[in-house]
Amino acid sequence: MNVFEKADKVCKIVESELKVCRNDFFRVVGRLVNNWHQKSRRGVKLSKVEVMVYELLLRKKYNPSTVYRWLLVTSAPSEVRDKLKMGKISIREALQLRNKLRQQFSTNDEQFKKEVIWHIEEYIL
């Protein structure tokens, strides 16, 4: 079973048992992993849904951190997902490539917008 099938299976379990949609599940697991699971829990309070999702994952023997990594890979750009499906890269490499592409596009997009505006003002107006 590949990563995409595993992520889909977990999403279906959560949807059927807790009636939580995939996007909400992604957000909840992200909050659990980043603010609750394996970290200091000072001042962090979980909502009722977050507690139910956390307990369900542990009851079904799923590590929330691993599930979050699966979900991150499923939201990666298509070229990264294709390489992962073909077995050319590992999950760790896919996540690193995903993060690298996200950083590259987020900084370049802002710079690109500024340059486009400058060129429009300079040459067209």
trRosetta pair geometry for C-beta under 8 A, 3 or more apart (Angstrom, degrees):
i j d omega theta_ij theta_ji phi_ij phi_ji
1 5 4.7 -119 -167 88 89 131
1 6 5.7 110 135 -58 115 86
1 9 7.8 -2 -175 -17 142 142
2 5 5.3 95 56 12 68 102
2 6 7.2 -128 105 -5 35 93
2 85 6.8 48 -178 -123 161 65
3 6 5.6 -57 -149 37 32 113
3 7 6.3 30 156 -18 68 106
3 70 5.3 -165 -172 -132 91 87
3 73 5.5 -17 141 90 145 149
3 74 7.5 -156 129 -58 100 85
3 84 6.7 -44 35 157 135 129
3 91 6.1 142 -87 -95 147 114
4 7 5.8 -50 -145 36 31 110
4 8 6.3 31 154 -18 62 108
4 73 7.7 -114 -72 109 71 108
4 74 5.9 122 -117 -100 76 99
4 81 7.6 68 -73 -157 127 107
4 85 7.3 -2 -8 -91 134 97
5 8 5.6 -55 -146 39 31 112
5 9 6.2 36 153 -24 65 105
6 9 5.6 -53 -148 33 30 113
6 10 6.5 27 156 -16 64 104
6 70 5.6 -104 97 -134 107 148
7 10 6.0 -55 -149 36 31 108
7 11 6.3 32 153 -19 64 108
7 67 7.4 129 -115 -157 71 67
7 70 4.0 -174 -77 147 100 113
7 71 5.6 151 -143 -77 122 55
7 73 7.4 -155 -47 65 147 97
7 74 5.0 -148 105 -39 166 139
8 11 5.7 -55 -147 37 31 113
8 12 6.3 32 155 -20 65 106
9 12 5.8 -56 -150 35 29 110
9 13 6.5 32 152 -21 64 104
10 13 5.6 -51 -150 32 34 113
10 14 6.4 28 155 -14 66 106
10 57 7.6 33 -156 -113 117 91
10 60 7.9 154 -123 104 82 146
10 62 6.1 106 -115 -122 123 163
10 67 5.4 -167 174 -134 168 114
10 70 7.2 103 23 84 140 147
11 14 5.9 -58 -148 40 31 107
11 15 6.1 30 154 -19 66 110
11 22 5.1 19 -156 -110 129 92
11 25 6.0 151 -125 83 78 160
12 15 5.6 -53 -140 39 31 112
12 16 6.1 25 161 -16 66 109
13 16 6.2 -62 -146 39 24 104
13 17 6.1 -1 166 2 64 116
13 56 7.3 167 134 161 107 120
13 60 6.4 66 163 -104 157 168
14 17 6.4 -66 -133 49 24 95
14 18 5.4 -33 -172 36 65 115
14 20 5.3 -52 152 60 103 109
14 25 5.1 106 110 -115 152 135
14 53 6.3 28 -136 -127 122 92
14 56 6.5 125 -105 110 78 149
15 18 7.4 -61 -100 58 10 73
15 19 6.8 42 -168 -116 48 25
15 20 6.4 -112 -94 64 49 55
15 21 6.8 49 -110 -109 100 33
15 22 7.1 -18 -68 -57 120 70
15 25 7.5 -70 -59 -44 76 142
17 56 6.2 153 98 -133 141 139
18 49 7.3 112 173 -148 128 81
18 52 5.6 140 -122 130 128 125
18 53 6.5 -72 -1 -80 179 72
18 56 6.4 -96 -42 -40 126 160
20 24 5.1 -122 -174 92 90 119
20 25 5.0 117 123 -68 114 88
20 28 6.9 -29 -178 3 148 149
20 49 6.4 125 -95 -165 127 117
20 53 6.6 -22 14 -82 169 114
21 24 5.0 86 58 15 78 104
21 25 6.8 -141 97 -10 36 93
22 25 5.5 -56 -145 35 29 115
22 26 6.4 34 155 -23 64 102
23 26 5.7 -49 -150 30 32 113
23 27 6.6 29 152 -15 63 105
24 27 5.6 -56 -151 38 35 111
24 28 6.1 35 152 -20 69 108
24 49 7.5 -50 159 158 121 149
25 28 5.7 -54 -142 38 30 111
25 29 6.2 26 160 -16 65 107
25 53 6.8 168 -133 -128 75 138
25 71 7.9 -156 116 -107 94 146
26 29 6.2 -56 -144 38 25 106
26 30 6.4 28 154 -21 60 109
26 71 5.2 175 -120 177 89 141
26 75 7.5 84 -143 -46 145 138
27 30 5.7 -57 -151 36 28 114
27 31 6.5 26 154 -17 64 106
28 31 5.8 -57 -152 36 31 109
28 32 6.3 32 151 -20 66 106
28 49 6.2 -100 -109 125 140 104
28 50 5.3 -164 -155 -102 100 74
28 53 5.0 86 136 32 139 167
29 32 5.5 -51 -145 36 34 115
29 33 6.2 28 159 -16 67 108
29 53 6.9 -115 -69 149 72 137
29 57 7.8 112 -111 -66 102 152
29 64 6.0 -168 -150 -163 86 91
29 67 5.7 -106 -150 107 144 111
29 68 4.9 -174 143 -85 110 87
29 71 6.3 116 78 10 145 155
30 33 6.1 -59 -144 40 26 105
30 34 5.9 7 166 -3 65 117
30 68 6.1 128 -86 -136 52 117
30 71 7.9 -109 -56 90 88 139
31 34 6.2 -65 -134 48 24 99
31 35 5.5 -26 -178 27 65 119
31 36 7.2 44 135 -3 69 109
31 46 7.9 139 126 -121 117 84
31 50 6.3 -69 92 -118 125 131
32 35 7.1 -78 -124 54 10 78
32 36 4.9 -55 -154 49 53 122
32 37 5.4 45 151 -18 83 109
32 46 7.5 42 -99 -117 80 124
32 50 6.1 173 -71 -165 97 100
32 53 7.0 -129 -47 97 145 114
32 54 5.5 175 -130 -85 137 102
32 64 5.1 -89 117 -177 128 149
32 68 7.7 -157 71 -62 95 126
33 36 7.5 -15 -38 50 11 78
33 37 5.2 -34 -113 46 44 120
33 64 5.4 -162 -74 132 86 104
33 65 5.2 125 -130 -98 113 62
33 68 4.4 -34 -31 -31 158 163
34 39 7.6 10 161 -15 29 154
35 39 6.5 -105 -168 66 20 144
35 44 4.9 170 160 -133 107 145
36 39 6.6 105 91 47 3 102
36 41 6.0 44 -136 -111 63 100
36 44 5.9 -156 -83 126 78 143
36 46 6.3 33 -89 -70 149 117
36 50 7.7 140 -17 162 158 125
36 54 7.2 -65 112 -101 147 143
37 54 7.6 -172 -66 -131 105 111
37 64 4.8 -163 -60 69 164 131
37 65 6.1 -153 116 -49 138 90
38 65 6.9 4 11 -55 135 133
41 44 5.2 -101 -163 50 63 110
46 50 4.0 -130 -170 94 100 125
46 51 5.0 127 114 -57 127 81
46 54 7.0 -29 -163 -8 162 141
47 50 4.7 97 51 6 75 104
47 51 7.1 -139 93 -5 39 86
48 51 5.9 -55 -151 35 30 110
48 52 6.4 28 153 -17 64 108
49 52 5.7 -56 -148 38 32 111
49 53 6.2 31 155 -18 67 106
50 53 5.8 -53 -145 37 30 109
50 54 6.2 32 155 -21 64 108
51 54 5.7 -55 -146 37 29 113
51 55 6.3 25 157 -15 65 108
52 55 6.0 -57 -146 40 28 108
52 56 6.2 30 155 -21 64 109
53 56 5.7 -56 -146 37 29 112
53 57 6.4 30 157 -20 65 105
54 57 6.0 -56 -150 34 27 109
54 58 6.5 18 156 -10 63 109
54 64 6.5 -19 -125 -72 73 140
55 58 5.9 -60 -147 42 31 107
55 59 6.0 33 155 -22 67 110
56 59 5.6 -56 -142 38 28 112
56 60 6.2 14 162 -6 65 111
57 60 6.2 -66 -146 46 26 100
57 62 4.4 -87 -166 75 80 104
57 63 7.6 2 156 142 113 2
57 64 5.2 84 120 -75 159 80
57 67 6.2 -97 -137 -9 130 154
58 61 7.5 36 -176 -80 34 26
58 62 7.4 -96 -70 57 25 63
58 64 7.8 -29 -56 -36 80 97
62 66 6.8 -134 -176 72 75 111
62 67 5.3 54 161 -54 121 120
63 66 4.1 74 74 8 103 110
63 67 6.8 -178 86 -10 52 83
64 67 5.6 -54 -144 38 34 112
64 68 6.2 38 156 -23 67 105
65 68 5.7 -53 -150 34 30 113
65 69 6.6 32 151 -19 63 103
66 69 5.6 -51 -152 33 34 112
66 70 6.6 37 150 -20 65 102
67 70 5.6 -51 -153 33 35 114
67 71 6.5 33 151 -17 66 105
68 71 5.7 -54 -148 37 33 111
68 72 6.4 37 152 -22 65 104
69 72 5.6 -51 -147 33 33 113
69 73 6.5 33 155 -19 64 103
69 91 6.3 67 153 161 119 127
69 95 6.5 -51 -151 -75 92 140
70 73 5.9 -57 -153 34 30 110
70 74 6.6 28 151 -19 65 106
70 91 7.8 -41 -88 -141 56 135
71 74 5.7 -53 -149 34 35 111
71 75 6.6 21 155 -10 65 107
72 75 6.0 -67 -153 42 32 102
72 76 7.0 56 145 -50 63 90
72 95 6.0 46 113 -116 130 99
72 98 6.7 148 156 100 97 161
73 76 5.4 -27 -159 -10 41 121
73 80 7.7 -135 -154 130 71 113
73 81 7.2 124 163 -100 78 78
73 84 6.4 138 -173 -131 121 175
73 91 5.9 -66 -74 -144 147 87
73 94 5.2 47 -126 117 104 135
73 95 6.5 -67 -76 -69 85 80
73 98 7.2 -142 -110 -37 49 151
74 81 7.4 61 -132 -108 36 121
76 80 4.1 -82 147 84 128 133
76 81 5.5 160 78 -52 101 83
76 84 7.7 91 63 -7 147 139
76 94 6.1 -88 -56 169 173 100
76 95 7.8 -116 -79 -95 130 43
76 97 7.5 58 -159 91 133 94
76 98 4.2 -90 -118 -98 105 122
76 101 8.0 94 -161 49 86 137
77 80 5.1 90 63 9 77 103
77 81 7.2 -148 99 -4 38 91
77 98 7.0 174 11 -118 81 76
77 101 5.9 -80 -1 127 134 162
78 81 5.5 -56 -144 40 36 112
78 82 6.1 39 157 -23 69 105
79 82 5.8 -50 -145 34 30 113
79 83 6.6 32 155 -18 62 104
80 83 5.9 -54 -151 35 32 110
80 84 6.4 30 151 -17 64 108
80 89 7.7 -62 -157 61 70 145
80 94 5.2 117 174 -152 104 85
80 97 5.2 171 -114 102 117 123
80 98 5.5 105 -174 -71 174 83
80 101 7.2 -125 -45 1 130 148
81 84 5.6 -58 -149 39 32 112
81 85 6.2 34 154 -22 67 105
81 94 7.7 78 -84 -153 39 129
82 85 5.7 -52 -145 34 32 112
82 86 6.4 22 158 -11 65 108
83 86 6.0 -62 -148 43 29 105
83 88 4.5 -80 -166 62 83 117
83 89 4.8 33 136 12 115 111
83 94 7.0 176 84 -98 105 95
83 97 7.9 5 61 65 146 168
84 87 7.7 43 179 -71 31 26
84 88 7.6 -84 -68 49 23 75
84 89 5.8 -57 -83 70 63 91
84 90 8.0 27 -124 161 85 8
84 91 7.0 67 -137 -91 123 54
84 94 4.7 21 -75 -86 124 143
89 93 4.0 -122 -173 93 107 129
89 94 5.4 136 111 -58 121 77
89 97 7.0 1 171 -8 167 141
90 93 4.8 96 50 11 74 101
90 94 6.9 -131 98 -7 39 89
91 94 5.5 -54 -147 36 32 115
91 95 6.4 32 154 -19 66 103
92 95 5.9 -55 -151 35 29 109
92 96 6.5 28 152 -16 64 106
93 96 5.6 -54 -146 38 34 112
93 97 6.1 33 155 -18 67 107
94 97 5.8 -55 -146 40 29 110
94 98 6.2 35 152 -23 64 107
95 98 5.5 -51 -144 35 31 115
95 99 6.4 30 157 -16 64 105
96 99 5.9 -55 -148 38 30 109
96 100 6.2 32 153 -21 64 108
97 100 5.5 -53 -144 37 31 114
97 101 6.3 30 156 -17 65 106
98 101 5.9 -57 -149 38 27 108
98 102 6.3 29 153 -20 64 107
99 102 5.6 -53 -146 35 32 113
99 103 6.4 30 157 -16 65 105
100 103 6.0 -56 -150 37 29 108
100 104 6.2 28 153 -20 64 110
101 104 5.6 -55 -143 38 31 113
101 105 6.2 22 162 -12 66 109
102 105 6.2 -62 -145 42 25 102
102 106 6.1 21 161 -19 64 112
103 106 6.0 -58 -140 37 26 107
103 107 6.4 13 166 -7 64 109
104 107 6.7 -68 -151 42 22 98
104 108 5.9 8 161 -8 62 121
105 108 5.8 -62 -131 48 28 105
105 109 5.7 39 166 -33 67 107
106 109 6.1 -45 -141 25 23 113
106 110 7.2 19 159 -13 54 104
107 110 6.3 -59 -159 35 33 106
107 111 6.5 24 151 -10 67 112
108 111 5.6 -60 -144 45 36 109
108 112 5.6 42 155 -27 71 109
109 112 5.6 -53 -141 36 27 114
109 113 6.4 31 156 -22 62 103
110 113 5.8 -51 -151 31 30 112
110 114 6.7 29 152 -16 62 105
111 114 5.8 -55 -153 35 34 111
111 115 6.4 30 152 -17 66 107
112 115 5.8 -57 -148 38 31 109
112 116 6.3 32 155 -20 66 106
113 116 5.8 -54 -146 35 30 111
113 117 6.4 29 156 -17 64 106
114 117 5.8 -56 -150 38 30 111
114 118 6.3 31 152 -21 64 107
115 118 5.5 -52 -146 35 33 113
115 119 6.3 31 156 -18 66 105
116 119 5.8 -55 -146 38 30 108
116 120 6.3 31 155 -19 65 107
117 120 5.8 -55 -147 36 30 112
117 121 6.3 25 157 -14 65 108
118 121 5.9 -60 -149 41 28 107
118 122 5.9 23 156 -19 66 115
119 122 5.6 -58 -136 41 28 110
119 123 5.7 -13 178 14 67 115
119 124 7.8 58 133 -6 65 99
120 123 7.1 -70 -125 51 16 82
120 124 5.0 -33 -161 32 59 125
120 125 6.6 52 144 -13 71 102
121 124 7.4 -26 -63 51 10 83
121 125 5.2 -32 -139 38 45 126
122 125 7.8 61 17 45 14 85
